[in-house]
Amino acid sequence: MASLFKKKTVDDIIKEQNKELRSTQRQITRDRAMLEKQEKQMELEIKKMAKTGNREACKILAKQLVQLRKQKNRTYAVSSKVTSMSTQTKVMNSQMKMAGAMSSTAKTMQAVNKKMDPQKTLQTMQEFQKENFRMEMTEELINNTLDEIFDESGDEEESQDIVNQVLDEIGIEISGKMASAPSAGSGLPAASTSRARPISDEEIERQLKALGVD
């Protein structure tokens, strides 16, 4: 019951009109088919009268055939009009929807413009630009610091490699010198293995005389 008293919207009205136009189009098509059938029957009747030599009947049927064909042609014109009306209705519906959407958009834009403060918007954009620049500077500083750390680490490794290489060369040279150097005690006269004989009294006296001691 509530649907009976419900106010029809524009879409509802357009749907009803399109339904009526489609029904009218189908009725016109049926009428045209019926006229075409009558046209064929009348042509056969005219041929039949012509064979019998009934000229008056042929003239009457010929006039009726002309009127029938005119009526059939009118159905094409009416059908074209109905199609045009249906198209116009659809176009009008689309235009109304577009106008409604534009009206709603305009109201939304007005509400946004009322709430939007140009000065605050500009200030927000400037703050965003400043913070973005600061973030880029911080990122660049961090990257430079990391690059320096990694570069120093690489320099230390390279320096250590050089030191190790030098130490290896020195070690090889010292080893060579140590290998060619004489061992301790080499070249010294070998200690006598025989036991020293005791000095006699005569030798002692002779040494004393040589020193000038009587």
C-alpha positions as CSV (number, residue, x, y, z in Angstrom):
1,M,0.0,0.0,0.0
2,A,2.8,2.4,0.8
3,S,4.1,2.0,-2.8
4,L,0.8,3.3,-4.2
5,F,1.1,6.6,-2.4
6,K,4.9,6.9,-3.0
7,K,5.8,10.0,-5.0
8,K,7.3,9.1,-8.4
9,T,10.8,10.3,-9.2
10,V,12.0,11.5,-12.5
11,D,13.6,8.1,-13.2
12,D,10.3,6.4,-12.5
13,I,8.5,8.7,-14.9
14,I,11.1,8.2,-17.6
15,K,10.9,4.4,-17.2
16,E,7.2,4.5,-17.7
17,Q,7.5,6.6,-20.8
18,N,10.1,4.3,-22.3
19,K,7.8,1.3,-21.5
20,E,4.9,3.0,-23.3
21,L,7.1,3.9,-26.3
22,R,8.4,0.3,-26.6
23,S,4.8,-0.9,-26.5
24,T,3.8,1.6,-29.2
25,Q,6.7,0.5,-31.3
26,R,5.7,-3.2,-31.1
27,Q,2.1,-2.2,-32.0
28,I,3.2,-0.3,-35.1
29,T,5.3,-3.3,-36.2
30,R,2.3,-5.6,-35.9
31,D,0.1,-3.1,-37.8
32,R,2.7,-2.9,-40.6
33,A,2.9,-6.7,-40.8
34,M,-0.9,-6.8,-41.1
35,L,-0.9,-4.2,-43.9
36,E,1.8,-6.0,-45.8
37,K,-0.3,-9.2,-45.6
38,Q,-3.4,-7.2,-46.9
39,E,-1.2,-5.7,-49.7
40,K,-0.2,-9.1,-51.0
41,Q,-3.8,-10.4,-50.9
42,M,-5.0,-7.3,-52.7
43,E,-2.3,-7.7,-55.4
44,L,-3.5,-11.3,-55.9
45,E,-7.1,-10.1,-56.1
46,I,-6.2,-7.4,-58.7
47,K,-4.5,-10.0,-60.9
48,K,-7.5,-12.3,-60.6
49,M,-9.9,-9.5,-61.6
50,A,-7.6,-8.6,-64.5
51,K,-7.7,-12.2,-65.8
52,T,-11.5,-12.1,-65.8
53,G,-11.5,-8.8,-67.6
54,N,-13.3,-6.9,-64.8
55,R,-11.7,-3.5,-65.3
56,E,-13.9,-1.6,-62.8
57,A,-13.1,-4.0,-60.0
58,C,-9.4,-3.6,-60.9
59,K,-9.6,0.2,-60.7
60,I,-11.3,0.0,-57.3
61,L,-8.8,-2.5,-55.9
62,A,-5.9,-0.5,-57.3
63,K,-7.1,2.7,-55.5
64,Q,-7.4,0.7,-52.3
65,L,-3.9,-0.7,-52.8
66,V,-2.5,2.8,-53.2
67,Q,-4.2,3.9,-49.9
68,L,-3.0,0.8,-48.2
69,R,0.6,1.4,-49.3
70,K,0.4,5.0,-48.1
71,Q,-0.8,3.8,-44.7
72,K,2.1,1.3,-44.6
73,N,4.6,4.1,-45.3
74,R,3.0,6.1,-42.6
75,T,3.8,3.4,-40.1
76,Y,7.5,3.8,-41.0
77,A,7.3,7.5,-40.3
78,V,5.5,6.9,-37.0
79,S,8.0,4.3,-36.0
80,S,10.8,6.7,-36.7
81,K,9.1,9.4,-34.5
82,V,8.7,6.9,-31.7
83,T,12.4,5.9,-31.9
84,S,13.4,9.6,-31.9
85,M,11.2,10.3,-28.8
86,S,12.7,7.4,-27.0
87,T,16.2,8.7,-27.8
88,Q,15.3,12.2,-26.7
89,T,13.9,10.9,-23.5
90,K,17.2,9.0,-22.7
91,V,19.2,12.1,-23.6
92,M,17.1,14.3,-21.4
93,N,17.5,11.8,-18.5
94,S,21.2,11.8,-18.9
95,Q,21.3,15.6,-19.0
96,M,19.2,15.8,-15.9
97,K,21.5,13.4,-14.1
98,M,24.5,15.4,-15.2
99,A,22.9,18.6,-14.0
100,G,22.2,17.1,-10.7
101,A,25.7,15.9,-10.4
102,M,27.0,19.3,-11.3
103,S,24.7,20.9,-8.7
104,S,25.9,18.6,-6.0
105,T,29.5,19.2,-7.0
106,A,29.1,22.9,-6.9
107,K,27.6,22.7,-3.4
108,T,30.4,20.6,-2.2
109,M,33.0,23.0,-3.7
110,Q,31.2,25.9,-2.0
111,A,31.3,24.2,1.3
112,V,35.0,23.4,0.9
113,N,35.8,26.9,-0.1
114,K,34.0,28.3,2.9
115,K,36.0,26.1,5.3
116,M,39.3,26.5,3.5
117,D,41.6,29.3,4.6
118,P,44.0,30.3,1.8
119,Q,46.5,31.7,4.3
120,K,46.5,28.5,6.3
121,T,46.8,26.4,3.2
122,L,49.8,28.4,2.0
123,Q,51.4,28.1,5.4
124,T,50.8,24.4,5.5
125,M,52.4,24.0,2.0
126,Q,55.4,26.1,3.1
127,E,55.9,24.0,6.3
128,F,55.6,20.8,4.3
129,Q,58.3,22.1,1.8
130,K,60.6,23.2,4.7
131,E,60.2,19.8,6.5
132,N,60.7,18.0,3.3
133,F,63.9,19.9,2.6
134,R,65.1,19.3,6.1
135,M,64.5,15.6,5.8
136,E,66.5,15.5,2.5
137,M,69.4,17.3,4.2
138,T,69.3,14.9,7.1
139,E,69.3,11.9,4.8
140,E,72.2,13.3,2.8
141,L,74.2,13.9,6.0
142,I,73.6,10.4,7.2
143,N,74.6,9.0,3.8
144,N,77.8,11.0,3.8
145,T,78.7,9.8,7.3
146,L,78.1,6.2,6.3
147,D,80.2,6.6,3.2
148,E,83.0,8.1,5.3
149,I,82.8,5.2,7.8
150,F,82.9,2.6,5.0
151,D,85.7,4.4,3.3
152,E,87.8,4.5,6.5
153,S,87.2,0.9,7.1
154,G,88.4,0.2,3.6
155,D,91.5,2.4,4.1
156,E,92.4,0.5,7.3
157,E,92.1,-2.8,5.6
158,E,94.2,-1.6,2.7
159,S,96.8,-0.2,5.1
160,Q,96.9,-3.5,7.1
161,D,97.5,-5.4,3.8
162,I,100.4,-3.1,3.0
163,V,101.9,-3.5,6.5
164,N,101.5,-7.3,6.3
165,Q,103.2,-7.3,2.9
166,V,106.1,-5.2,4.2
167,L,106.5,-7.4,7.3
168,D,106.5,-10.5,5.1
169,E,109.2,-9.0,2.9
170,I,111.3,-8.0,6.0
171,G,110.8,-11.4,7.5
172,I,111.9,-13.1,4.3
173,E,115.0,-10.9,4.2
174,I,115.9,-11.4,7.8
175,S,115.5,-15.1,7.4
176,G,117.8,-15.0,4.5
177,K,120.4,-13.1,6.4
178,M,120.1,-15.3,9.4
179,A,120.5,-18.3,7.2
180,S,123.7,-16.9,5.7
181,A,125.1,-15.4,8.9
182,P,127.8,-17.5,10.8
183,S,126.7,-19.3,13.8
184,A,127.8,-18.2,17.3
185,G,131.4,-19.3,18.0
186,S,132.1,-20.2,14.4
187,G,135.6,-19.1,13.3
188,L,137.0,-19.2,16.8
189,P,140.0,-21.5,17.5
190,A,138.8,-24.8,18.6
191,A,139.6,-25.5,22.2
192,S,142.4,-27.9,22.7
193,T,141.3,-31.2,23.7
194,S,144.7,-32.1,25.2
195,R,145.4,-31.3,28.8
196,A,148.0,-28.4,29.3
197,R,151.4,-29.6,30.6
198,P,152.7,-28.2,33.9
199,I,155.4,-25.3,33.8
200,S,158.9,-26.3,35.0
201,D,161.1,-24.4,37.3
202,E,163.5,-23.6,34.5
203,E,160.8,-21.9,32.5
204,I,159.8,-19.8,35.4
205,E,163.3,-18.6,36.0
206,R,163.8,-17.8,32.3
207,Q,160.6,-15.7,32.3
208,L,161.7,-13.9,35.4
209,K,165.1,-13.0,33.8
210,A,163.3,-11.8,30.8
211,L,161.3,-9.5,33.0
212,G,164.6,-8.2,34.7
213,V,164.0,-9.9,38.0
214,D,167.1,-11.6,39.5
